[in-house]
Amino acid sequence: MKHILLACSAGMSTSLLVSKMEEVAKEKGEQVKIWAVAQDKVIKEIEKADVLLIGPQMRFLKKKLSKIAADANVKMDVIDPVAYGRIDGEAVLKRALELLKEVN
């Protein structure tokens, strides 16, 4: 099972995105656990994740979170703003799965 953590400023704006991603994963037969947290909970939750995707509004934290993610052996990226705005669960799930396939 793949564990995908989404983080945004308050943890609420990603909840609908999580639902959309879970729908797509189910359709595609992907075994995933996807959950969302507020930015202040990332450090506590990151050890449970394989991938961390942060909301576009948190781009300013990318450098800091990249280091934390690397130390935890977790892949990390910023969610594409267009996919985020459209609540495009398929595009965001695809990016998460691509990150998992990347070799360090």
C-alpha positions in Angstrom: 0.0 0.0 0.0 1.2 3.5 -0.9 0.7 6.3 1.7 0.1 9.8 0.2 0.0 12.8 2.6 -1.4 16.1 1.4 -0.8 19.3 3.3 -2.3 22.7 3.0 -2.5 25.8 5.2 -5.4 24.7 7.3 -5.8 21.1 6.1 -9.4 21.7 4.9 -9.0 22.7 1.3 -7.4 19.4 0.4 -10.2 17.2 1.9 -12.2 17.3 -1.3 -9.1 16.6 -3.3 -8.4 13.6 -1.1 -11.9 12.2 -1.9 -11.4 12.7 -5.6 -8.0 11.0 -5.5 -9.5 8.0 -3.6 -12.2 7.7 -6.2 -9.7 7.6 -9.0 -7.4 5.2 -7.1 -10.4 2.8 -6.5 -11.3 2.9 -10.2 -7.7 2.1 -11.2 -7.2 -0.6 -8.5 -4.4 1.3 -6.8 -3.9 0.4 -3.1 -3.4 3.8 -1.5 -4.1 5.6 1.8 -4.5 9.3 1.3 -5.0 11.9 4.0 -4.7 15.6 4.5 -3.3 17.7 7.3 -2.6 21.3 8.1 0.9 22.5 7.6 1.6 22.5 11.4 0.9 18.7 11.5 3.3 17.7 8.6 6.3 16.9 10.8 4.2 14.6 13.0 2.6 12.8 10.0 5.4 12.6 7.5 6.9 9.4 8.9 3.7 7.6 7.9 3.9 8.7 4.3 5.7 7.6 1.1 4.8 10.9 -0.7 4.1 14.4 0.6 2.3 16.8 -1.7 1.9 20.3 -0.5 -0.7 22.8 -1.6 0.4 25.6 -3.9 -0.3 28.2 -1.2 2.5 26.5 0.8 5.1 26.8 -1.9 7.1 29.1 0.3 7.7 26.1 2.6 9.1 23.9 -0.1 12.7 24.2 0.8 12.1 23.5 4.5 9.7 20.6 3.8 12.0 19.1 1.1 14.8 18.7 3.7 12.4 17.1 6.3 11.0 14.8 3.6 14.4 13.8 2.4 15.5 13.0 6.0 12.4 10.8 6.3 13.0 9.2 2.9 9.7 10.6 1.6 9.2 12.0 -1.9 7.8 15.5 -2.0 6.4 18.0 -4.5 4.1 21.0 -4.7 0.7 20.2 -6.1 0.2 21.8 -9.6 -1.9 24.9 -9.0 -4.2 24.2 -12.0 -4.9 20.6 -10.8 -5.4 21.9 -7.3 -7.8 24.6 -8.4 -9.8 22.1 -10.5 -9.7 19.5 -7.7 -8.3 17.2 -10.3 -7.8 14.0 -8.3 -6.6 12.1 -11.3 -3.8 14.5 -12.1 -2.7 14.8 -8.4 -2.8 11.0 -7.9 -0.8 10.5 -11.1 1.9 12.9 -9.9 2.1 11.1 -6.5 2.5 7.8 -8.2 5.2 9.2 -10.6 7.1 10.4 -7.6 7.1 6.9 -6.1 8.6 5.5 -9.3 11.5 8.0 -9.3 14.8 6.7 -8.3 16.8 8.7 -5.8 
